[in-house]
Amino acid sequence: MSTSGFSKARLHRMQDNLERHVESGFAPGVVTLVARGTEIHVDVIGAQAFGGAPMQRDTLFRISSMTKPVTAVATMILVEECVLRLDEPVDTFLPELANRTVLRAPDAPLHDTVPAKRAITLRDLLTFRAGYGFYFGPSVHESVTKAIDALELKFGAPKPRTPHTPDEWMRRLGTLPLVHQPGEQWRYGTGSELLAVLVARASGKSFEDFLRERIFEPLGMKDTFFTVPAEERHRLATSYWALSADKPVAIYDSVEDSQWNTPPPFPSGSAGLVSTADDFFAFARMLMNGGKDGNTSILSRASVETMTTDQLTPEQKALSPFAGLWDDHGWGFGVSIATKRTDLYKIPGRYGWDGGLGTAWANDPKERMVGIMLSQRAGFPSQNPLYLDFWTSAYQAIED
């Protein structure tokens, strides 16, 4: 038995499982961190690139959609300061979203619209129910999808990024109708981009400055950026994209000409950050501790509990994509929440979110466990054996 809450032998089994995926060539490397209470266990395996320098504990990874919970926390800071309110329209700071129209039918042309039944609220943005969203695979909203491409509005993966400033991005977005009525259904991602603009306008600071001053610096997150400093690029891992299940991976974003080497015109609140295992652990630990990290208070416990409570109704889930996700999960503010025990690591109340470029994070309040996995191999979690084996191995190592 281990007094730490982890079995040392079973932690070694986790390392063996992850090393197997690196040795097979599935990914060049991985950094994992699991913590319970004061016990922290980190594994550093493989290399920063195929044939590259050894992986390090402080290697920088593109955390993509793990940016979304950071954006939600930034928003809740302003809610606590009464600058924003959850159920009030966002028109004051986002006038481009006032007086919306909505497609009459999913496949209707852009001009065939009806008036929105109500204004878009802050809660709509936080829960991805505003009427805009990213579509995986073929979309029935063909007219909107084509217009998004024509206007260079990026609703998906973080590369290539939009060339527009936040104000120009908002102006262009404001020319498009919603694809569904506000509050009607969940559509992925775009709510976080809108929140990034809202936070900047409501705070009077750039989104990047707000995150740095109100979250990163107080938590000691010195390695979390929208732009990797030139002197730190040697720590950036190469990002790989799987072409298909039966083909080898290809470079998605290299180090030498990385998109993250130059400041973005629009710092993405959805998928723009680069970070490390220890930096993101500071953020995750703050949420696990009810909004505090030591003597540093970022949010109240009430805000964290609201963020990590399922906000979707059965009707909203039924109308939304990812039908399988809702069988055992819900959605809060920037995080998914497990609602049913269907696997070793799916415990009701467990919350977090993953990054499509190969990263994952979850907090489990019941087990008092934080888990973080950072790799360079992109892919959906349900199709990623590295992801699946990390979580299985983390939970099988619990011993108390």
C-alpha positions in Angstrom: 0.0 0.0 0.0 1.0 3.6 -0.6 0.2 6.4 1.9 0.2 8.9 -1.0 -3.1 7.6 -2.6 -1.2 6.0 -5.5 0.3 2.6 -5.9 4.0 3.0 -6.9 3.8 -0.3 -8.8 0.7 0.7 -10.7 2.2 4.1 -11.5 5.1 2.1 -13.1 2.5 0.2 -15.1 1.2 3.5 -16.4 4.6 4.5 -17.5 5.1 1.1 -19.3 1.8 1.6 -21.1 2.7 5.0 -22.3 6.2 4.0 -23.3 4.7 1.3 -25.5 2.8 3.9 -27.6 6.0 6.0 -28.0 8.1 3.0 -28.9 5.5 1.9 -31.5 5.8 5.3 -33.3 2.3 6.4 -32.5 3.6 9.6 -31.0 7.2 10.9 -30.5 6.7 11.6 -26.8 4.4 12.5 -24.0 4.4 14.3 -20.6 1.8 13.2 -18.0 1.0 14.5 -14.6 -1.3 13.0 -12.0 -1.9 14.4 -8.6 -3.9 13.6 -5.5 -3.6 15.9 -2.6 0.1 16.8 -2.2 1.3 13.8 -4.2 2.4 14.7 -7.7 3.7 12.1 -10.2 5.1 13.1 -13.6 6.3 10.9 -16.5 8.4 12.4 -19.3 8.7 10.0 -22.2 10.2 10.1 -25.7 11.2 13.1 -27.7 9.9 16.5 -28.7 9.8 15.4 -32.3 10.5 12.2 -34.2 14.3 12.0 -34.2 14.4 15.2 -32.1 15.6 16.4 -28.7 14.6 14.4 -25.6 11.2 15.4 -24.1 11.5 17.6 -21.0 9.1 18.2 -18.2 8.9 21.9 -19.3 8.3 21.1 -23.0 5.8 23.5 -24.5 2.7 22.0 -26.1 -0.2 23.6 -28.2 -3.0 22.9 -25.8 -5.7 24.0 -28.4 -9.2 23.5 -26.8 -7.8 23.3 -23.3 -7.8 27.1 -23.8 -11.6 27.1 -23.5 -11.8 26.6 -19.7 -9.2 29.3 -19.3 -11.5 31.7 -21.2 -14.4 30.7 -19.1 -12.5 31.5 -15.9 -11.6 34.9 -17.3 -15.3 35.5 -18.0 -16.4 34.5 -14.5 -13.8 36.9 -13.0 -15.8 39.7 -14.6 -19.1 38.2 -13.5 -17.9 38.2 -9.9 -16.9 41.9 -10.3 -20.5 42.6 -11.6 -19.1 43.9 -14.9 -21.0 41.1 -16.6 -24.1 39.2 -15.7 -24.9 35.6 -16.8 -28.4 36.2 -18.0 -28.2 39.6 -19.5 -27.8 40.3 -23.2 -24.2 40.7 -24.5 -25.3 43.5 -26.8 -23.7 46.2 -24.6 -20.2 45.0 -25.4 -20.9 43.0 -28.5 -23.3 45.2 -30.5 -22.5 43.2 -33.6 -24.7 40.5 -32.0 -27.8 42.7 -31.5 -31.0 42.1 -33.4 -30.0 38.7 -34.8 -31.8 36.8 -37.5 -31.9 33.0 -37.7 -32.0 30.7 -40.7 -35.6 29.6 -41.4 -34.4 26.1 -42.0 -30.9 24.4 -41.6 -30.4 24.3 -45.4 -31.9 27.7 -46.1 -30.0 30.3 -48.1 -28.5 33.2 -46.1 -31.3 35.6 -47.0 -34.1 33.2 -45.8 -34.3 34.1 -42.1 -36.6 34.9 -39.3 -36.0 37.2 -36.3 -34.3 35.8 -33.2 -36.8 35.1 -30.5 -34.6 36.8 -27.9 -31.1 38.3 -27.4 -28.0 36.3 -26.9 -26.9 36.2 -23.3 -23.6 35.6 -21.6 -24.8 32.2 -20.4 -25.5 31.3 -24.1 -21.8 32.1 -25.0 -20.4 30.1 -22.0 -22.6 27.1 -22.8 -22.1 27.2 -26.6 -25.8 27.9 -27.2 -25.5 31.3 -28.9 -26.5 30.1 -32.4 -23.0 29.9 -34.0 -20.7 26.9 -33.8 -18.2 24.7 -35.5 -19.3 21.6 -37.4 -17.4 18.3 -37.7 -17.8 16.7 -41.1 -20.4 17.7 -43.7 -22.7 20.5 -42.5 -26.4 20.8 -43.4 -25.9 24.6 -43.0 -24.2 24.8 -46.3 -24.9 28.5 -46.9 -23.4 29.6 -43.6 -20.4 27.2 -44.0 -19.6 28.7 -47.4 -20.0 32.2 -46.1 -17.7 31.5 -43.1 -15.0 30.3 -45.5 -15.4 33.3 -47.8 -15.2 35.8 -44.9 -12.1 34.0 -43.4 -13.8 33.4 -40.1 -12.1 30.4 -38.4 -14.5 28.2 -36.5 -12.4 25.1 -36.3 -8.8 23.9 -35.6 -6.3 26.7 -34.7 -4.4 26.5 -38.0 -4.6 28.5 -40.1 -5.8 31.2 -37.8 -8.1 34.0 -38.9 -6.2 37.0 -40.4 -8.6 39.5 -38.8 -8.4 41.6 -35.7 -11.1 40.9 -33.1 -13.1 44.0 -34.2 -13.0 43.1 -37.9 -13.8 39.4 -37.0 -16.8 40.6 -35.1 -17.9 42.9 -37.9 -17.8 40.1 -40.4 -19.5 37.6 -38.1 -22.3 40.1 -37.6 -23.2 39.9 -41.2 -24.2 36.2 -40.9 -27.5 34.8 -39.5 -27.6 32.4 -36.6 -28.1 28.8 -37.5 -30.5 28.2 -34.6 -32.3 30.3 -32.1 -30.3 31.5 -29.0 -30.4 28.9 -26.3 -31.9 26.2 -28.4 -28.9 23.8 -28.8 -25.2 23.3 -28.2 -22.8 24.1 -31.1 -19.1 23.8 -30.4 -16.4 26.3 -30.0 -17.4 29.7 -31.3 -18.7 30.9 -28.0 -15.2 30.9 -26.7 -14.0 33.2 -29.5 -16.9 35.6 -28.7 -16.0 35.5 -25.0 -12.4 36.5 -25.8 -13.7 39.7 -27.5 -16.2 40.3 -24.7 -13.6 40.0 -22.0 -11.3 42.4 -23.7 -14.0 45.0 -24.4 -15.6 44.7 -20.9 -12.2 44.9 -19.1 -10.6 47.6 -21.3 -7.5 45.4 -21.7 -6.4 43.1 -24.5 -7.5 39.5 -23.9 -3.9 38.4 -23.6 -3.1 41.1 -21.0 -6.2 40.2 -19.0 -5.3 36.5 -18.9 -1.7 37.3 -17.9 -2.6 39.8 -15.2 -5.6 38.0 -13.7 -4.8 34.3 -14.1 -1.3 33.5 -15.3 0.8 35.8 -13.1 -1.1 35.1 -9.9 -0.9 31.4 -10.5 2.8 31.4 -11.5 2.0 30.2 -15.0 5.1 31.7 -16.6 5.1 29.3 -19.6 1.6 29.9 -21.0 1.5 32.0 -24.1 -0.3 32.9 -27.3 3.1 33.5 -28.8 6.2 31.5 -27.9 9.1 33.8 -27.1 12.1 33.3 -29.4 14.3 32.3 -26.5 11.9 29.5 -25.6 11.3 28.0 -29.0 13.8 25.2 -28.3 11.2 23.9 -25.8 8.3 23.8 -28.3 7.3 20.3 -29.4 6.6 19.6 -33.1 2.9 19.0 -33.7 1.7 16.0 -35.8 -1.5 15.3 -37.6 -2.7 11.8 -38.4 -3.6 11.6 -42.1 -5.9 8.6 -41.6 -6.0 5.4 -39.5 -3.8 3.5 -41.9 -1.4 6.2 -42.9 1.6 7.7 -41.0 1.4 11.1 -39.3 2.5 14.3 -41.0 3.8 17.5 -39.5 1.0 19.8 -38.6 3.0 22.7 -37.1 6.8 22.6 -36.9 9.0 24.6 -34.6 11.0 26.6 -37.1 8.0 28.1 -38.9 5.4 27.6 -36.2 2.3 29.7 -36.3 2.9 30.3 -32.6 6.2 32.1 -33.3 4.4 35.3 -34.2 1.6 37.2 -32.4 -1.8 36.3 -33.7 -4.1 39.1 -35.1 -6.9 37.5 -32.9 -5.7 35.7 -29.7 -8.1 32.7 -29.8 -10.1 32.1 -26.7 -11.0 28.7 -28.1 -7.7 27.1 -29.1 -4.8 29.6 -29.0 -2.6 28.8 -26.0 0.7 27.0 -25.6 1.5 25.7 -22.1 3.3 23.1 -20.0 2.2 20.3 -17.7 3.2 22.3 -14.6 1.6 25.5 -15.7 -1.7 23.9 -16.5 -1.5 21.9 -13.3 -1.5 25.3 -11.4 -4.7 26.3 -13.3 -6.3 22.8 -12.6 -5.3 22.9 -9.0 -6.9 26.3 -8.5 -10.2 24.9 -9.8 -9.9 21.8 -7.7 -9.4 24.0 -4.6 -12.6 26.0 -5.3 -10.9 28.9 -7.1 -7.9 29.3 -4.8 -4.2 28.3 -5.0 -2.6 28.8 -1.7 -3.3 32.4 -0.7 -4.1 33.4 -4.2 -7.9 33.6 -5.0 -8.9 33.7 -8.7 -12.6 32.7 -8.3 -15.0 32.0 -5.6 -16.1 28.4 -4.8 -19.6 29.3 -6.0 -18.3 30.3 -9.4 -16.3 27.1 -9.8 -19.4 25.0 -8.8 -21.5 26.9 -11.4 -18.9 26.4 -14.1 -18.7 22.6 -13.4 -22.4 22.0 -13.2 -24.2 20.6 -16.3 -26.1 23.5 -17.9 -27.7 21.6 -20.8 -31.3 20.3 -20.8 -32.1 16.9 -22.4 -33.8 18.7 -25.3 -30.7 20.8 -26.0 -28.5 17.7 -26.0 -30.9 15.9 -28.3 -30.6 18.6 -30.9 -26.8 18.9 -30.7 -24.0 17.1 -32.5 -21.8 14.5 -30.8 -24.9 12.5 -29.8 -22.8 9.9 -28.1 -21.1 12.4 -25.8 -24.3 13.3 -24.1 -25.0 9.7 -23.0 -22.7 10.1 -20.1 -21.6 13.8 -20.2 -23.0 17.3 -19.9 -21.6 20.8 -20.5 -20.9 23.6 -18.0 -18.9 26.7 -18.7 -15.9 25.7 -20.9 -15.8 22.2 -19.6 -17.6 18.8 -20.0 -18.9 17.1 -16.9 -19.3 13.3 -16.5 -22.9 12.5 -15.5 -22.9 8.7 -15.5 -20.4 6.0 -14.7 -19.8 4.2 -17.9 -16.0 3.5 -17.7 -13.2 3.1 -15.2 -12.4 6.8 -15.4 -15.9 8.3 -16.1 -17.1 9.3 -12.6 -20.1 11.6 -12.1 -18.8 15.1 -11.3 -15.5 14.6 -13.1 -14.9 17.7 -15.3 -12.3 19.0 -17.8 -11.7 19.2 -21.6 -9.3 17.9 -24.2 -7.2 19.5 -26.9 -7.6 18.2 -30.4 -3.8 18.4 -31.1 -3.1 15.7 -28.5 -3.7 17.0 -25.0 -6.1 16.2 -22.2 -7.1 17.4 -18.7 -9.6 16.5 -16.1 -10.3 17.1 -12.4 -12.0 14.5 -10.4 -13.4 16.0 -7.1 -14.5 12.7 -5.7 -11.1 11.2 -6.0 -9.3 14.6 -5.4 -7.3 13.8 -8.5 -6.0 16.0 -11.3 -4.8 14.3 -14.6 -3.0 16.0 -17.5 -1.6 14.4 -20.6 0.3 16.4 -23.2 1.4 14.8 -26.5 2.0 16.0 -30.1 -0.3 13.5 -31.8 -3.6 15.0 -32.8 -6.9 13.1 -32.9 -10.3 12.7 -31.2 -9.9 11.2 -27.7 -12.3 8.3 -28.5 -9.9 7.3 -31.3 -6.6 7.9 -29.5 -5.2 4.9 -27.6 -2.6 7.1 -25.8 -5.5 9.1 -24.3 -7.5 6.0 -23.4 -4.6 4.2 -21.8 -3.5 7.3 -19.9 -6.8 7.6 -18.1 -7.2 3.9 -17.5 -3.7 3.7 -16.1 -4.2 6.8 -13.9 -7.3 5.4 -12.3 -6.0 1.9 -11.8 -3.1 3.5 -9.9 -5.4 4.9 -7.2 -4.9 3.1 -3.9 -6.3 4.2 -0.5 
